[in-house]
């Protein structure tokens, strides 16, 4: 689903305008982004939980040359769906 399709679906389900639905989507994305930046979890009922995870530093390989490289540790975003949502997908 593209962003425009998501906005149209939210507008239709919420019986609101596309502009209001788009603003709501932008605000939700900003709130989630801000919370993750500060290390908080965000739980969306019936959908799942956004959180951050730490990836350890590791050795990798350059696929073109085969040369060994060091991949640094970093923090990544993680999403865990609710069991009911996971069951629908599986």
Residue pairs with C-beta under 8 A, 6 or more apart in sequence:
1 9
3 25
6 25
7 18
7 21
7 22
7 25
8 18
8 21
10 16
10 21
10 24
10 25
11 17
11 18
11 20
11 21
14 20
14 21
14 24
31 42
32 42
32 50
35 41
35 42
35 50
36 42
36 50
36 51
36 52
36 77
39 52
41 49
41 50
41 51
42 49
42 50
42 51
43 49
43 50
44 50
46 82
46 84
46 85
47 81
47 82
47 85
48 79
48 80
48 81
48 82
48 85
49 79
49 80
50 77
50 78
50 79
51 77
51 78
51 79
51 80
52 75
52 76
52 77
52 78
53 75
53 76
53 78
54 73
54 74
54 75
55 73
55 74
55 75
55 76
56 73
57 70
57 71
57 72
57 73
58 70
58 71
59 68
59 69
59 70
59 71
60 68
60 69
60 70
60 71
61 67
61 68
61 69
62 68
62 69
81 89
